[in-house]
């Protein structure tokens, strides 16, 4: 598993359910850490790249539904 290239706007599904019941997140910022927003409750989460890669079960690339960047 080498360097999943997360991009701003990606929709990702995490292994573990958020307390709100949601599984889907949207990446909104990438730096030393990956920052994502829960699509269900809009709470934010910050994970290291390694954690983000480990916890992601599926990823839908940015650009399918919006073109903000
Ligand atoms: Zn949530």
PDB file of the backbone (N, CA, C, O) and the ligand in Angstrom, with CONECT records:
HET     ZN  A 101       1
ATOM      1  N   UNK A   1       0.853  -1.201   0.000  1.00  0.00           N
ATOM      2  CA  UNK A   1       0.000   0.000   0.000  1.00  0.00           C
ATOM      3  C   UNK A   1       0.881   1.241   0.000  1.00  0.00           C
ATOM      4  O   UNK A   1       1.357   1.657   1.056  1.00  0.00           O
ATOM      5  N   UNK A   2       1.101   1.828  -1.148  1.00  0.00           N
ATOM      6  CA  UNK A   2       1.989   2.978  -1.201  1.00  0.00           C
ATOM      7  C   UNK A   2       1.256   4.276  -1.492  1.00  0.00           C
ATOM      8  O   UNK A   2       0.509   4.397  -2.463  1.00  0.00           O
ATOM      9  N   UNK A   3       1.495   5.229  -0.628  1.00  0.00           N
ATOM     10  CA  UNK A   3       1.022   6.591  -0.747  1.00  0.00           C
ATOM     11  C   UNK A   3      -0.261   6.842  -1.519  1.00  0.00           C
ATOM     12  O   UNK A   3      -0.228   7.272  -2.672  1.00  0.00           O
ATOM     13  N   UNK A   4      -1.380   6.574  -0.885  1.00  0.00           N
ATOM     14  CA  UNK A   4      -2.634   6.952  -1.510  1.00  0.00           C
ATOM     15  C   UNK A   4      -2.639   8.462  -1.694  1.00  0.00           C
ATOM     16  O   UNK A   4      -2.532   9.192  -0.709  1.00  0.00           O
ATOM     17  N   UNK A   5      -2.758   8.943  -2.897  1.00  0.00           N
ATOM     18  CA  UNK A   5      -2.706  10.388  -3.113  1.00  0.00           C
ATOM     19  C   UNK A   5      -4.044  11.066  -2.833  1.00  0.00           C
ATOM     20  O   UNK A   5      -4.839  11.321  -3.738  1.00  0.00           O
ATOM     21  N   UNK A   6      -4.260  11.344  -1.580  1.00  0.00           N
ATOM     22  CA  UNK A   6      -5.493  12.039  -1.228  1.00  0.00           C
ATOM     23  C   UNK A   6      -5.495  13.414  -1.871  1.00  0.00           C
ATOM     24  O   UNK A   6      -4.458  14.066  -1.984  1.00  0.00           O
ATOM     25  N   UNK A   7      -6.655  13.835  -2.280  1.00  0.00           N
ATOM     26  CA  UNK A   7      -6.780  15.168  -2.856  1.00  0.00           C
ATOM     27  C   UNK A   7      -7.939  15.901  -2.194  1.00  0.00           C
ATOM     28  O   UNK A   7      -8.893  15.290  -1.713  1.00  0.00           O
ATOM     29  N   UNK A   8      -7.831  17.205  -2.181  1.00  0.00           N
ATOM     30  CA  UNK A   8      -8.929  17.992  -1.638  1.00  0.00           C
ATOM     31  C   UNK A   8     -10.188  17.697  -2.453  1.00  0.00           C
ATOM     32  O   UNK A   8     -10.166  17.704  -3.684  1.00  0.00           O
ATOM     33  N   UNK A   9     -11.256  17.444  -1.757  1.00  0.00           N
ATOM     34  CA  UNK A   9     -12.518  17.164  -2.435  1.00  0.00           C
ATOM     35  C   UNK A   9     -12.835  15.687  -2.543  1.00  0.00           C
ATOM     36  O   UNK A   9     -13.957  15.318  -2.890  1.00  0.00           O
ATOM     37  N   UNK A  10     -11.860  14.834  -2.251  1.00  0.00           N
ATOM     38  CA  UNK A  10     -12.126  13.394  -2.287  1.00  0.00           C
ATOM     39  C   UNK A  10     -13.175  13.012  -1.256  1.00  0.00           C
ATOM     40  O   UNK A  10     -13.209  13.549  -0.148  1.00  0.00           O
ATOM     41  N   UNK A  11     -14.020  12.085  -1.637  1.00  0.00           N
ATOM     42  CA  UNK A  11     -14.977  11.517  -0.689  1.00  0.00           C
ATOM     43  C   UNK A  11     -14.406  10.190  -0.242  1.00  0.00           C
ATOM     44  O   UNK A  11     -14.111   9.323  -1.065  1.00  0.00           O
ATOM     45  N   UNK A  12     -14.252  10.034   1.043  1.00  0.00           N
ATOM     46  CA  UNK A  12     -13.722   8.760   1.500  1.00  0.00           C
ATOM     47  C   UNK A  12     -14.635   8.099   2.513  1.00  0.00           C
ATOM     48  O   UNK A  12     -15.378   8.755   3.242  1.00  0.00           O
ATOM     49  N   UNK A  13     -14.555   6.801   2.533  1.00  0.00           N
ATOM     50  CA  UNK A  13     -15.326   6.008   3.476  1.00  0.00           C
ATOM     51  C   UNK A  13     -14.351   5.379   4.455  1.00  0.00           C
ATOM     52  O   UNK A  13     -13.390   4.716   4.062  1.00  0.00           O
ATOM     53  N   UNK A  14     -14.611   5.594   5.721  1.00  0.00           N
ATOM     54  CA  UNK A  14     -13.723   5.037   6.740  1.00  0.00           C
ATOM     55  C   UNK A  14     -14.272   3.726   7.289  1.00  0.00           C
ATOM     56  O   UNK A  14     -15.472   3.452   7.272  1.00  0.00           O
ATOM     57  N   UNK A  15     -13.323   2.935   7.777  1.00  0.00           N
ATOM     58  CA  UNK A  15     -13.649   1.640   8.357  1.00  0.00           C
ATOM     59  C   UNK A  15     -14.595   1.768   9.540  1.00  0.00           C
ATOM     60  O   UNK A  15     -15.541   0.997   9.706  1.00  0.00           O
ATOM     61  N   UNK A  16     -14.298   2.778  10.356  1.00  0.00           N
ATOM     62  CA  UNK A  16     -15.009   2.902  11.611  1.00  0.00           C
ATOM     63  C   UNK A  16     -16.105   3.956  11.511  1.00  0.00           C
ATOM     64  O   UNK A  16     -15.900   5.030  10.945  1.00  0.00           O
ATOM     65  N   UNK A  17     -17.232   3.647  12.049  1.00  0.00           N
ATOM     66  CA  UNK A  17     -18.360   4.558  12.002  1.00  0.00           C
ATOM     67  C   UNK A  17     -18.160   5.734  12.946  1.00  0.00           C
ATOM     68  O   UNK A  17     -17.689   5.565  14.070  1.00  0.00           O
ATOM     69  N   UNK A  18     -18.514   6.903  12.492  1.00  0.00           N
ATOM     70  CA  UNK A  18     -18.489   8.084  13.349  1.00  0.00           C
ATOM     71  C   UNK A  18     -19.635   7.968  14.347  1.00  0.00           C
ATOM     72  O   UNK A  18     -20.649   7.341  14.042  1.00  0.00           O
ATOM     73  N   UNK A  19     -19.496   8.559  15.528  1.00  0.00           N
ATOM     74  CA  UNK A  19     -20.589   8.489  16.513  1.00  0.00           C
ATOM     75  C   UNK A  19     -21.946   8.943  15.969  1.00  0.00           C
ATOM     76  O   UNK A  19     -22.986   8.517  16.471  1.00  0.00           O
ATOM     77  N   UNK A  20     -21.941   9.797  14.955  1.00  0.00           N
ATOM     78  CA  UNK A  20     -23.200  10.280  14.394  1.00  0.00           C
ATOM     79  C   UNK A  20     -23.837   9.238  13.480  1.00  0.00           C
ATOM     80  O   UNK A  20     -24.984   9.398  13.063  1.00  0.00           O
ATOM     81  N   UNK A  21     -23.108   8.182  13.170  1.00  0.00           N
ATOM     82  CA  UNK A  21     -23.660   7.136  12.313  1.00  0.00           C
ATOM     83  C   UNK A  21     -23.150   7.181  10.891  1.00  0.00           C
ATOM     84  O   UNK A  21     -23.455   6.300  10.087  1.00  0.00           O
ATOM     85  N   UNK A  22     -22.358   8.224  10.572  1.00  0.00           N
ATOM     86  CA  UNK A  22     -21.875   8.365   9.201  1.00  0.00           C
ATOM     87  C   UNK A  22     -20.559   7.644   8.947  1.00  0.00           C
ATOM     88  O   UNK A  22     -19.752   7.446   9.855  1.00  0.00           O
ATOM     89  N   UNK A  23     -20.363   7.260   7.704  1.00  0.00           N
ATOM     90  CA  UNK A  23     -19.108   6.634   7.299  1.00  0.00           C
ATOM     91  C   UNK A  23     -18.368   7.502   6.283  1.00  0.00           C
ATOM     92  O   UNK A  23     -17.188   7.276   6.014  1.00  0.00           O
ATOM     93  N   UNK A  24     -19.046   8.477   5.730  1.00  0.00           N
ATOM     94  CA  UNK A  24     -18.486   9.208   4.596  1.00  0.00           C
ATOM     95  C   UNK A  24     -17.924  10.574   4.978  1.00  0.00           C
ATOM     96  O   UNK A  24     -18.524  11.340   5.733  1.00  0.00           O
ATOM     97  N   UNK A  25     -16.764  10.835   4.430  1.00  0.00           N
ATOM     98  CA  UNK A  25     -16.038  12.060   4.754  1.00  0.00           C
ATOM     99  C   UNK A  25     -15.581  12.740   3.487  1.00  0.00           C
ATOM    100  O   UNK A  25     -15.412  12.101   2.448  1.00  0.00           O
ATOM    101  N   UNK A  26     -15.383  14.031   3.580  1.00  0.00           N
ATOM    102  CA  UNK A  26     -14.818  14.753   2.453  1.00  0.00           C
ATOM    103  C   UNK A  26     -13.528  15.430   2.893  1.00  0.00           C
ATOM    104  O   UNK A  26     -13.490  16.125   3.908  1.00  0.00           O
ATOM    105  N   UNK A  27     -12.485  15.220   2.123  1.00  0.00           N
ATOM    106  CA  UNK A  27     -11.193  15.823   2.426  1.00  0.00           C
ATOM    107  C   UNK A  27     -11.260  17.305   2.079  1.00  0.00           C
ATOM    108  O   UNK A  27     -11.623  17.669   0.961  1.00  0.00           O
ATOM    109  N   UNK A  28     -10.910  18.156   3.034  1.00  0.00           N
ATOM    110  CA  UNK A  28     -10.970  19.580   2.724  1.00  0.00           C
ATOM    111  C   UNK A  28      -9.626  20.257   2.845  1.00  0.00           C
ATOM    112  O   UNK A  28      -9.479  21.403   2.420  1.00  0.00           O
ATOM    113  N   UNK A  29      -8.653  19.595   3.404  1.00  0.00           N
ATOM    114  CA  UNK A  29      -7.340  20.217   3.501  1.00  0.00           C
ATOM    115  C   UNK A  29      -6.262  19.159   3.649  1.00  0.00           C
ATOM    116  O   UNK A  29      -6.427  18.175   4.370  1.00  0.00           O
ATOM    117  N   UNK A  30      -5.178  19.374   2.968  1.00  0.00           N
ATOM    118  CA  UNK A  30      -4.081  18.423   3.045  1.00  0.00           C
ATOM    119  C   UNK A  30      -2.790  19.146   3.359  1.00  0.00           C
ATOM    120  O   UNK A  30      -2.403  20.095   2.677  1.00  0.00           O
ATOM    121  N   UNK A  31      -2.138  18.685   4.395  1.00  0.00           N
ATOM    122  CA  UNK A  31      -0.850  19.271   4.758  1.00  0.00           C
ATOM    123  C   UNK A  31      -0.030  18.139   5.325  1.00  0.00           C
ATOM    124  O   UNK A  31       0.084  17.077   4.713  1.00  0.00           O
ATOM    125  N   UNK A  32       0.540  18.363   6.492  1.00  0.00           N
ATOM    126  CA  UNK A  32       1.218  17.270   7.177  1.00  0.00           C
ATOM    127  C   UNK A  32       0.180  16.229   7.571  1.00  0.00           C
ATOM    128  O   UNK A  32       0.479  15.039   7.666  1.00  0.00           O
ATOM    129  N   UNK A  33      -1.038  16.691   7.797  1.00  0.00           N
ATOM    130  CA  UNK A  33      -2.147  15.809   8.131  1.00  0.00           C
ATOM    131  C   UNK A  33      -3.257  15.949   7.099  1.00  0.00           C
ATOM    132  O   UNK A  33      -3.321  16.913   6.337  1.00  0.00           O
ATOM    133  N   UNK A  34      -4.116  14.957   7.108  1.00  0.00           N
ATOM    134  CA  UNK A  34      -5.280  15.005   6.230  1.00  0.00           C
ATOM    135  C   UNK A  34      -6.462  15.488   7.069  1.00  0.00           C
ATOM    136  O   UNK A  34      -6.774  14.903   8.106  1.00  0.00           O
ATOM    137  N   UNK A  35      -7.095  16.525   6.629  1.00  0.00           N
ATOM    138  CA  UNK A  35      -8.263  17.015   7.356  1.00  0.00           C
ATOM    139  C   UNK A  35      -9.504  16.681   6.570  1.00  0.00           C
ATOM    140  O   UNK A  35      -9.579  16.883   5.358  1.00  0.00           O
ATOM    141  N   UNK A  36     -10.475  16.166   7.294  1.00  0.00           N
ATOM    142  CA  UNK A  36     -11.702  15.773   6.616  1.00  0.00           C
ATOM    143  C   UNK A  36     -12.917  16.169   7.418  1.00  0.00           C
ATOM    144  O   UNK A  36     -12.858  16.402   8.626  1.00  0.00           O
ATOM    145  N   UNK A  37     -14.019  16.237   6.700  1.00  0.00           N
ATOM    146  CA  UNK A  37     -15.270  16.681   7.298  1.00  0.00           C
ATOM    147  C   UNK A  37     -16.278  15.556   7.141  1.00  0.00           C
ATOM    148  O   UNK A  37     -16.411  14.961   6.072  1.00  0.00           O
ATOM    149  N   UNK A  38     -16.982  15.279   8.227  1.00  0.00           N
ATOM    150  CA  UNK A  38     -18.011  14.245   8.174  1.00  0.00           C
ATOM    151  C   UNK A  38     -19.179  14.765   7.330  1.00  0.00           C
ATOM    152  O   UNK A  38     -19.684  15.864   7.564  1.00  0.00           O
ATOM    153  N   UNK A  39     -19.599  13.971   6.356  1.00  0.00           N
ATOM    154  CA  UNK A  39     -20.674  14.432   5.483  1.00  0.00           C
ATOM    155  C   UNK A  39     -22.040  14.323   6.143  1.00  0.00           C
ATOM    156  O   UNK A  39     -23.029  14.860   5.644  1.00  0.00           O
ATOM    157  N   UNK A  40     -22.082  13.628   7.258  1.00  0.00           N
ATOM    158  CA  UNK A  40     -23.359  13.467   7.944  1.00  0.00           C
ATOM    159  C   UNK A  40     -23.588  14.572   8.977  1.00  0.00           C
ATOM    160  O   UNK A  40     -24.660  15.174   9.021  1.00  0.00           O
ATOM    161  N   UNK A  41     -22.571  14.834   9.808  1.00  0.00           N
ATOM    162  CA  UNK A  41     -22.766  15.815  10.879  1.00  0.00           C
ATOM    163  C   UNK A  41     -21.866  17.042  10.735  1.00  0.00           C
ATOM    164  O   UNK A  41     -21.958  17.983  11.523  1.00  0.00           O
ATOM    165  N   UNK A  42     -20.994  17.024   9.721  1.00  0.00           N
ATOM    166  CA  UNK A  42     -20.096  18.150   9.440  1.00  0.00           C
ATOM    167  C   UNK A  42     -19.027  18.402  10.484  1.00  0.00           C
ATOM    168  O   UNK A  42     -18.372  19.444  10.465  1.00  0.00           O
ATOM    169  N   UNK A  43     -18.848  17.474  11.380  1.00  0.00           N
ATOM    170  CA  UNK A  43     -17.748  17.626  12.317  1.00  0.00           C
ATOM    171  C   UNK A  43     -16.435  17.366  11.582  1.00  0.00           C
ATOM    172  O   UNK A  43     -16.409  16.657  10.576  1.00  0.00           O
ATOM    173  N   UNK A  44     -15.372  17.930  12.077  1.00  0.00           N
ATOM    174  CA  UNK A  44     -14.093  17.771  11.411  1.00  0.00           C
ATOM    175  C   UNK A  44     -13.175  16.816  12.141  1.00  0.00           C
ATOM    176  O   UNK A  44     -13.259  16.634  13.356  1.00  0.00           O
ATOM    177  N   UNK A  45     -12.299  16.213  11.362  1.00  0.00           N
ATOM    178  CA  UNK A  45     -11.378  15.231  11.901  1.00  0.00           C
ATOM    179  C   UNK A  45     -10.039  15.425  11.218  1.00  0.00           C
ATOM    180  O   UNK A  45      -9.971  15.754  10.034  1.00  0.00           O
ATOM    181  N   UNK A  46      -8.976  15.218  11.979  1.00  0.00           N
ATOM    182  CA  UNK A  46      -7.654  15.343  11.416  1.00  0.00           C
ATOM    183  C   UNK A  46      -6.909  14.041  11.644  1.00  0.00           C
ATOM    184  O   UNK A  46      -6.827  13.554  12.772  1.00  0.00           O
ATOM    185  N   UNK A  47      -6.373  13.487  10.591  1.00  0.00           N
ATOM    186  CA  UNK A  47      -5.626  12.239  10.705  1.00  0.00           C
ATOM    187  C   UNK A  47      -4.281  12.397  10.025  1.00  0.00           C
ATOM    188  O   UNK A  47      -4.139  13.157   9.067  1.00  0.00           O
ATOM    189  N   UNK A  48      -3.298  11.672  10.529  1.00  0.00           N
ATOM    190  CA  UNK A  48      -2.031  11.651   9.812  1.00  0.00           C
ATOM    191  C   UNK A  48      -2.275  10.896   8.512  1.00  0.00           C
ATOM    192  O   UNK A  48      -3.233  10.131   8.404  1.00  0.00           O
ATOM    193  N   UNK A  49      -1.411  11.111   7.528  1.00  0.00           N
ATOM    194  CA  UNK A  49      -1.582  10.398   6.262  1.00  0.00           C
ATOM    195  C   UNK A  49      -1.631   8.898   6.476  1.00  0.00           C
ATOM    196  O   UNK A  49      -2.445   8.195   5.877  1.00  0.00           O
ATOM    197  N   UNK A  50      -0.756   8.423   7.330  1.00  0.00           N
ATOM    198  CA  UNK A  50      -0.710   6.988   7.579  1.00  0.00           C
ATOM    199  C   UNK A  50      -2.026   6.471   8.149  1.00  0.00           C
ATOM    200  O   UNK A  50      -2.557   5.458   7.693  1.00  0.00           O
ATOM    201  N   UNK A  51      -2.544   7.174   9.146  1.00  0.00           N
ATOM    202  CA  UNK A  51      -3.821   6.759   9.718  1.00  0.00           C
ATOM    203  C   UNK A  51      -4.940   6.849   8.693  1.00  0.00           C
ATOM    204  O   UNK A  51      -5.793   5.966   8.606  1.00  0.00           O
ATOM    205  N   UNK A  52      -4.925   7.914   7.929  1.00  0.00           N
ATOM    206  CA  UNK A  52      -5.973   8.086   6.926  1.00  0.00           C
ATOM    207  C   UNK A  52      -5.940   6.929   5.928  1.00  0.00           C
ATOM    208  O   UNK A  52      -6.984   6.398   5.551  1.00  0.00           O
ATOM    209  N   UNK A  53      -4.743   6.546   5.504  1.00  0.00           N
ATOM    210  CA  UNK A  53      -4.632   5.436   4.557  1.00  0.00           C
ATOM    211  C   UNK A  53      -5.101   4.126   5.161  1.00  0.00           C
ATOM    212  O   UNK A  53      -5.792   3.330   4.526  1.00  0.00           O
ATOM    213  N   UNK A  54      -4.702   3.930   6.407  1.00  0.00           N
ATOM    214  CA  UNK A  54      -5.086   2.679   7.070  1.00  0.00           C
ATOM    215  C   UNK A  54      -6.584   2.569   7.279  1.00  0.00           C
ATOM    216  O   UNK A  54      -7.151   1.480   7.195  1.00  0.00           O
ATOM    217  N   UNK A  55      -7.224   3.697   7.552  1.00  0.00           N
ATOM    218  CA  UNK A  55      -8.642   3.644   7.908  1.00  0.00           C
ATOM    219  C   UNK A  55      -9.593   3.787   6.734  1.00  0.00           C
ATOM    220  O   UNK A  55     -10.800   3.596   6.881  1.00  0.00           O
ATOM    221  N   UNK A  56      -9.068   4.112   5.600  1.00  0.00           N
ATOM    222  CA  UNK A  56      -9.937   4.312   4.440  1.00  0.00           C
ATOM    223  C   UNK A  56     -10.269   2.992   3.771  1.00  0.00           C
ATOM    224  O   UNK A  56      -9.375   2.214   3.440  1.00  0.00           O
ATOM    225  N   UNK A  57     -11.535   2.744   3.575  1.00  0.00           N
ATOM    226  CA  UNK A  57     -11.919   1.522   2.878  1.00  0.00           C
ATOM    227  C   UNK A  57     -12.263   1.794   1.419  1.00  0.00           C
ATOM    228  O   UNK A  57     -12.115   0.916   0.568  1.00  0.00           O
ATOM    229  N   UNK A  58     -12.720   3.008   1.131  1.00  0.00           N
ATOM    230  CA  UNK A  58     -12.916   3.326  -0.277  1.00  0.00           C
ATOM    231  C   UNK A  58     -12.811   4.822  -0.481  1.00  0.00           C
ATOM    232  O   UNK A  58     -13.037   5.618   0.430  1.00  0.00           O
ATOM    233  N   UNK A  59     -12.461   5.176  -1.698  1.00  0.00           N
ATOM    234  CA  UNK A  59     -12.228   6.582  -1.978  1.00  0.00           C
ATOM    235  C   UNK A  59     -12.826   6.913  -3.334  1.00  0.00           C
ATOM    236  O   UNK A  59     -12.666   6.178  -4.308  1.00  0.00           O
ATOM    237  N   UNK A  60     -13.502   8.012  -3.364  1.00  0.00           N
ATOM    238  CA  UNK A  60     -14.070   8.466  -4.633  1.00  0.00           C
ATOM    239  C   UNK A  60     -13.401   9.780  -4.954  1.00  0.00           C
ATOM    240  O   UNK A  60     -13.474  10.739  -4.186  1.00  0.00           O
ATOM    241  N   UNK A  61     -12.750   9.812  -6.092  1.00  0.00           N
ATOM    242  CA  UNK A  61     -11.962  11.001  -6.397  1.00  0.00           C
ATOM    243  C   UNK A  61     -12.778  12.256  -6.596  1.00  0.00           C
ATOM    244  O   UNK A  61     -13.935  12.222  -7.016  1.00  0.00           O
ATOM    245  N   UNK A  62     -12.140  13.354  -6.283  1.00  0.00           N
ATOM    246  CA  UNK A  62     -12.774  14.652  -6.461  1.00  0.00           C
ATOM    247  C   UNK A  62     -13.089  14.865  -7.937  1.00  0.00           C
ATOM    248  O   UNK A  62     -12.434  14.303  -8.814  1.00  0.00           O
ATOM    249  N   UNK A  63     -14.094  15.677  -8.191  1.00  0.00           N
ATOM    250  CA  UNK A  63     -14.360  16.049  -9.565  1.00  0.00           C
ATOM    251  C   UNK A  63     -15.586  15.397 -10.156  1.00  0.00           C
ATOM    252  O   UNK A  63     -16.038  15.782 -11.234  1.00  0.00           O
ATOM    253  N   UNK A  64     -16.137  14.405  -9.456  1.00  0.00           N
ATOM    254  CA  UNK A  64     -17.322  13.745  -9.989  1.00  0.00           C
ATOM    255  C   UNK A  64     -18.562  14.616  -9.878  1.00  0.00           C
ATOM    256  O   UNK A  64     -19.391  14.677 -10.786  1.00  0.00           O
ATOM    257  N   UNK A  65     -18.664  15.290  -8.735  1.00  0.00           N
ATOM    258  CA  UNK A  65     -19.880  16.044  -8.523  1.00  0.00           C
ATOM    259  C   UNK A  65     -19.637  17.531  -8.381  1.00  0.00           C
ATOM    260  O   UNK A  65     -20.575  18.317  -8.516  1.00  0.00           O
ATOM    261  N   UNK A  66     -18.415  17.942  -8.113  1.00  0.00           N
ATOM    262  CA  UNK A  66     -18.172  19.377  -8.059  1.00  0.00           C
ATOM    263  C   UNK A  66     -16.783  19.708  -8.583  1.00  0.00           C
ATOM    264  O   UNK A  66     -15.914  18.842  -8.687  1.00  0.00           O
ATOM    265  N   UNK A  67     -16.599  20.949  -8.900  1.00  0.00           N
ATOM    266  CA  UNK A  67     -15.348  21.366  -9.518  1.00  0.00           C
ATOM    267  C   UNK A  67     -14.806  22.606  -8.814  1.00  0.00           C
ATOM    268  O   UNK A  67     -14.398  23.579  -9.447  1.00  0.00           O
ATOM    269  N   UNK A  68     -14.816  22.539  -7.506  1.00  0.00           N
ATOM    270  CA  UNK A  68     -14.421  23.699  -6.742  1.00  0.00           C
ATOM    271  C   UNK A  68     -12.978  24.106  -6.917  1.00  0.00           C
ATOM    272  O   UNK A  68     -12.639  25.276  -6.734  1.00  0.00           O
ATOM    273  N   UNK A  69     -12.123  23.168  -7.266  1.00  0.00           N
ATOM    274  CA  UNK A  69     -10.706  23.525  -7.371  1.00  0.00           C
ATOM    275  C   UNK A  69     -10.258  23.681  -8.806  1.00  0.00           C
ATOM    276  O   UNK A  69      -9.091  23.980  -9.059  1.00  0.00           O
TER     277      UNK A  69
HETATM  278 ZN    ZN A 101     -20.354  12.521  11.863  1.00  0.00          ZN
END
